[in-house]
Amino acid sequence: MSITIKSEKEIELMRESGRILSIVLEELKQYIRPGLSTLDIDKKCREIIKSFDCTPSFLNYQGFPASLCVSINDEVVHGIPSKERILRDGDIVSLDGGVIYKGYHSDAARTIAVGEISKEAKQLIEVTEQSFYEGIKFAKQGHHLHEISEAIQNYVESFGYSVVRDLVGHGIGRKLHEEPQIPNFKQKRRGPKLEAGMTLAIEPMVNIGRYDVVWMEDDWTVVTADGTLSAHYENTVLITDGEPEILTLYR
């Protein structure tokens, strides 16, 4: 396994890519409301990214036809935007996107409430986000990668939820997906030792019910096998010689 260590110049480019993506997701969060189609959201995403003279990481990536993955309720990830798919009050919608800035990628996801949502859905969103923060307590030089994985799983399962097993996080940089793979659940081995300069896309995907998922006929959209709600939270993270730096956090 070859994990790239980024130079200071590369890190600066990734910081800017991450800053732009954080703005994109924050603006989309403010834009979300009942009655919008998922295609409306994708178009808005593309407009914002273009306003920064950047390119969407996801558009045409391995054939994906949109700039943003928009996944509703039991859709875990990779929902393809459509003019027929309309947001309704009480839905939760996961937005997963990326930006290419001067050749460097950022990647982040947020699950957002549409109007008034149930207490159960609200807690799922909160637990999913917090599980990321529990994981990155171990995203430090000298720790091992799978300490992050185990911390995420332990936190999620303490609420009776489950962590998706068929999809994982990843390294990121000049490519959207680089080594290493980053599971959100405990592994038999500790995984590689973390070093300053590594950049990781850490992304818990959490289901209220079982962790099993299935792929829809479009070969992209992943849904929970039991039809229960799912949430997604992701950031691009820089390993340093101290605390981790979240490159896609809106400030």
C-alpha positions as CSV (number, residue, x, y, z in Angstrom):
1,M,0.0,0.0,0.0
2,S,1.4,3.3,-1.1
3,I,0.0,6.4,0.8
4,T,1.1,9.7,-0.6
5,I,2.5,12.3,1.7
6,K,1.6,15.8,0.5
7,S,4.1,18.6,0.2
8,E,3.4,22.0,1.8
9,K,2.5,23.3,-1.7
10,E,0.1,20.4,-2.3
11,I,-1.5,21.0,1.2
12,E,-2.1,24.6,0.4
13,L,-3.9,23.7,-2.8
14,M,-6.0,21.1,-1.0
15,R,-6.8,23.7,1.7
16,E,-8.2,26.0,-1.0
17,S,-10.1,23.1,-2.6
18,G,-11.6,22.2,0.8
19,R,-12.5,25.8,1.6
20,I,-14.4,26.1,-1.7
21,L,-16.2,22.8,-1.1
22,S,-17.2,23.9,2.4
23,I,-18.8,27.0,0.9
24,V,-20.6,25.0,-1.7
25,L,-22.2,22.7,0.8
26,E,-23.1,25.5,3.2
27,E,-24.9,27.4,0.3
28,L,-26.7,24.2,-0.7
29,K,-27.8,23.7,2.9
30,Q,-29.3,27.1,2.9
31,Y,-30.9,26.4,-0.5
32,I,-32.6,23.1,0.5
33,R,-36.4,23.2,0.9
34,P,-39.5,21.2,0.2
35,G,-40.5,21.2,-3.5
36,L,-37.1,21.3,-5.0
37,S,-36.0,18.4,-7.3
38,T,-32.7,16.7,-6.7
39,L,-31.8,18.0,-10.2
40,D,-32.4,21.6,-9.0
41,I,-29.9,20.9,-6.2
42,D,-27.3,19.5,-8.7
43,K,-27.7,22.5,-11.0
44,K,-27.2,24.9,-8.0
45,C,-24.1,22.9,-7.0
46,R,-22.6,23.2,-10.5
47,E,-23.3,26.9,-10.6
48,I,-21.5,27.6,-7.3
49,I,-18.5,25.4,-8.2
50,K,-18.2,27.2,-11.6
51,S,-18.3,30.6,-9.9
52,F,-15.0,29.7,-8.3
53,D,-13.6,28.6,-11.7
54,C,-13.4,25.0,-10.4
55,T,-14.6,21.7,-11.6
56,P,-16.9,19.2,-9.9
57,S,-14.9,16.1,-8.9
58,F,-17.9,13.8,-9.4
59,L,-19.1,14.9,-12.9
60,N,-18.4,12.0,-15.3
61,Y,-16.2,10.3,-12.7
62,Q,-16.4,6.6,-13.7
63,G,-19.5,7.6,-15.7
64,F,-21.4,9.4,-12.9
65,P,-23.7,11.8,-14.7
66,A,-23.9,14.7,-12.2
67,S,-21.9,17.1,-10.1
68,L,-23.4,16.0,-6.8
69,C,-24.7,12.8,-5.2
70,V,-28.2,13.5,-3.7
71,S,-29.6,10.7,-1.6
72,I,-32.9,10.8,0.2
73,N,-34.1,8.9,3.3
74,D,-33.1,5.3,2.8
75,E,-30.7,6.1,0.0
76,V,-27.2,5.8,1.6
77,V,-25.0,7.3,-1.2
78,H,-24.7,8.0,-4.9
79,G,-28.2,9.1,-5.6
80,I,-28.4,10.4,-9.2
81,P,-30.1,13.8,-9.4
82,S,-33.5,13.8,-11.2
83,K,-36.2,16.3,-12.1
84,E,-38.7,13.7,-11.0
85,R,-37.3,13.3,-7.5
86,I,-38.9,16.0,-5.3
87,L,-37.9,16.9,-1.7
88,R,-40.8,16.7,0.8
89,D,-41.2,18.1,4.3
90,G,-39.8,15.6,6.7
91,D,-37.2,14.1,4.3
92,I,-33.5,13.9,5.1
93,V,-31.2,14.4,2.2
94,S,-27.5,13.6,1.9
95,L,-25.3,15.7,-0.3
96,D,-21.9,14.3,-1.3
97,G,-19.7,16.3,-3.5
98,G,-16.1,17.3,-4.5
99,V,-14.2,20.1,-6.0
100,I,-11.1,20.1,-8.2
101,Y,-8.9,23.1,-7.6
102,K,-5.7,23.3,-9.6
103,G,-5.6,19.5,-9.9
104,Y,-6.4,18.7,-6.3
105,H,-9.6,17.2,-5.0
106,S,-11.6,17.7,-1.9
107,D,-14.5,15.5,-0.8
108,A,-17.2,16.0,1.8
109,A,-20.8,15.1,2.6
110,R,-23.6,16.4,4.8
111,T,-27.1,15.1,5.7
112,I,-29.6,17.9,5.9
113,A,-33.1,18.1,7.2
114,V,-35.9,19.1,4.8
115,G,-38.4,21.2,6.8
116,E,-39.5,19.6,10.0
117,I,-38.1,16.1,10.6
118,S,-38.7,13.4,13.2
119,K,-36.7,13.2,16.4
120,E,-35.4,9.8,15.2
121,A,-34.1,11.3,12.0
122,K,-32.6,14.3,13.8
123,Q,-30.7,12.0,16.2
124,L,-29.5,9.8,13.3
125,I,-28.0,12.9,11.7
126,E,-26.4,14.1,14.9
127,V,-24.9,10.6,15.8
128,T,-23.5,10.2,12.3
129,E,-21.7,13.6,12.5
130,Q,-20.4,13.0,16.0
131,S,-19.1,9.6,15.0
132,F,-16.8,11.3,12.5
133,Y,-15.5,13.5,15.4
134,E,-15.0,10.4,17.6
135,G,-13.0,8.8,14.8
136,I,-10.7,11.7,14.2
137,K,-9.6,11.8,17.8
138,F,-7.2,9.1,16.5
139,A,-6.4,10.9,13.2
140,K,-3.0,11.8,14.5
141,Q,0.6,11.1,13.6
142,G,1.7,7.9,15.3
143,H,-1.8,6.4,15.6
144,H,-2.9,3.6,13.3
145,L,-5.6,4.0,10.6
146,H,-8.0,1.4,12.0
147,E,-8.2,3.1,15.4
148,I,-10.3,5.7,13.5
149,S,-12.5,2.9,12.1
150,E,-13.1,1.2,15.5
151,A,-13.9,4.5,17.3
152,I,-16.6,5.3,14.6
153,Q,-18.2,1.9,15.0
154,N,-18.2,1.9,18.8
155,Y,-19.9,5.3,18.9
156,V,-22.5,4.4,16.3
157,E,-23.4,1.1,17.8
158,S,-23.8,2.6,21.3
159,F,-27.0,4.1,19.9
160,G,-28.2,0.9,18.4
161,Y,-27.4,2.0,14.8
162,S,-25.2,0.2,12.3
163,V,-22.3,1.3,10.1
164,V,-22.4,0.4,6.4
165,R,-19.8,-2.2,5.6
166,D,-19.8,-2.3,1.8
167,L,-18.6,1.3,1.4
168,V,-15.6,3.0,3.0
169,G,-13.6,6.2,3.1
170,H,-10.4,6.8,1.2
171,G,-7.2,8.7,0.7
172,I,-7.5,11.8,-1.5
173,G,-5.3,14.3,-3.4
174,R,-4.4,14.5,-7.0
175,K,-6.9,11.6,-7.4
176,L,-10.4,11.6,-5.9
177,H,-9.8,8.1,-4.6
178,E,-6.3,7.2,-3.4
179,E,-4.9,4.7,-0.9
180,P,-5.7,3.9,1.8
181,Q,-9.2,2.6,2.1
182,I,-10.8,3.7,5.4
183,P,-13.4,1.4,6.9
184,N,-15.9,2.8,9.4
185,F,-15.8,-0.5,11.4
186,K,-13.2,-2.5,13.4
187,Q,-10.6,-4.5,11.5
188,K,-8.5,-7.5,12.5
189,R,-5.3,-5.5,11.9
190,R,-4.3,-2.0,13.1
191,G,-3.7,-0.7,9.6
192,P,-0.9,1.7,8.5
193,K,0.6,4.1,10.9
194,L,-0.5,7.7,10.2
195,E,2.0,10.3,9.2
196,A,1.9,14.1,8.9
197,G,1.0,15.1,5.3
198,M,-1.5,12.3,4.7
199,T,-4.9,13.5,3.4
200,L,-7.9,11.3,4.1
201,A,-11.6,11.4,3.3
202,I,-13.3,10.0,6.4
203,E,-17.0,9.3,5.9
204,P,-19.2,7.4,8.3
205,M,-22.4,6.1,6.6
206,V,-24.9,5.1,9.3
207,N,-28.2,3.2,9.1
208,I,-30.9,3.2,11.7
209,G,-31.5,-0.5,11.0
210,R,-29.2,-3.2,9.7
211,Y,-25.9,-2.4,7.9
212,D,-26.9,-4.3,4.8
213,V,-27.3,-2.3,1.6
214,V,-28.3,-3.0,-2.0
215,W,-27.6,-1.3,-5.3
216,M,-30.5,0.0,-7.4
217,E,-30.9,-0.8,-11.1
218,D,-29.1,2.4,-12.1
219,D,-25.9,0.7,-10.7
220,W,-25.1,3.9,-8.6
221,T,-27.8,4.5,-6.0
222,V,-27.2,2.5,-2.8
223,V,-30.1,2.0,-0.4
224,T,-30.6,0.3,2.9
225,A,-31.7,-3.3,2.5
226,D,-34.4,-2.9,5.2
227,G,-35.7,0.5,4.0
228,T,-34.6,2.3,7.1
229,L,-33.1,5.8,7.2
230,S,-29.4,6.4,6.5
231,A,-27.2,9.4,7.0
232,H,-23.7,10.4,5.8
233,Y,-21.1,12.8,7.1
234,E,-17.7,13.3,5.5
235,N,-14.7,15.6,5.5
236,T,-11.3,15.8,3.9
237,V,-8.8,15.6,6.8
238,L,-5.1,16.5,6.9
239,I,-2.9,14.5,9.3
240,T,-0.4,16.8,11.1
241,D,2.2,16.4,13.9
242,G,-0.6,17.6,16.2
243,E,-4.4,17.8,15.9
244,P,-5.9,16.8,12.6
245,E,-6.9,19.7,10.3
246,I,-10.4,19.4,8.7
247,L,-10.0,21.0,5.2
248,T,-13.7,21.0,4.3
249,L,-15.1,22.6,7.5
250,Y,-17.1,25.7,6.9
251,R,-16.0,28.7,9.0
